[in-house]
Amino acid sequence: MCFGLLPYGTSTQATEGRIMAGFLDKAKEQAQRGLAQGKEKVGEVQAQRAGSDLLRRLGAAYYAQQKGSGTPAEVQQALSALEQHIAQHGDGVLRNQ
């Protein structure tokens, strides 16, 4: 009489395989989330640095204009570039100085 039982050890091996597969799936998902968060953070840092550079450029252009070696057009160009960056990435560069 056969009750559909598997040979000794097969059921345990299958269960262990499913547990391991579930563990690996969760680990893979967690790693992918971490990678996405890391990429997002890198993008934020790069945007912050670019904003800081634009703000520095505006200050330098204004200073040069006040000293007579710069032009209002250079100040306006630097201001426009900074405003465009702020419109795209937010004004965090202004708050973190």
SULZIWO-V729466 format. One record per backbone hydrogen bond with DSSP energy under -0.5 kcal/mol. CO is the residue of the C=O (numbers start at 0). NH is the residue of the N-H. If there is no record, write none. Layout:
# SULZIWO-V729466
[[CO:NH] [CO:NH]]
This chain:
# SULZIWO-V729466
[[0:2] [6:9] [6:10] [8:12] [9:13] [10:14] [11:15] [12:16] [13:17] [14:18] [15:19] [16:20] [17:21] [18:22] [19:23] [20:24] [21:25] [22:26] [23:27] [24:28] [25:29] [26:30] [27:31] [28:32] [29:33] [30:34] [31:35] [32:36] [33:37] [34:38] [35:39] [36:40] [37:41] [38:42] [39:43] [40:44] [41:45] [42:46] [43:47] [44:48] [45:49] [46:50] [47:51] [48:52] [49:53] [50:54] [51:55] [52:56] [53:57] [54:58] [55:59] [56:60] [57:61] [58:62] [59:63] [60:64] [61:65] [62:66] [63:67] [63:68] [63:69] [64:67] [70:74] [71:75] [72:76] [73:77] [74:78] [75:79] [76:80] [77:81] [78:82] [79:83] [80:84] [81:85] [82:86] [83:87] [84:88] [85:89] [90:93] [90:94] [91:95] [93:96]]
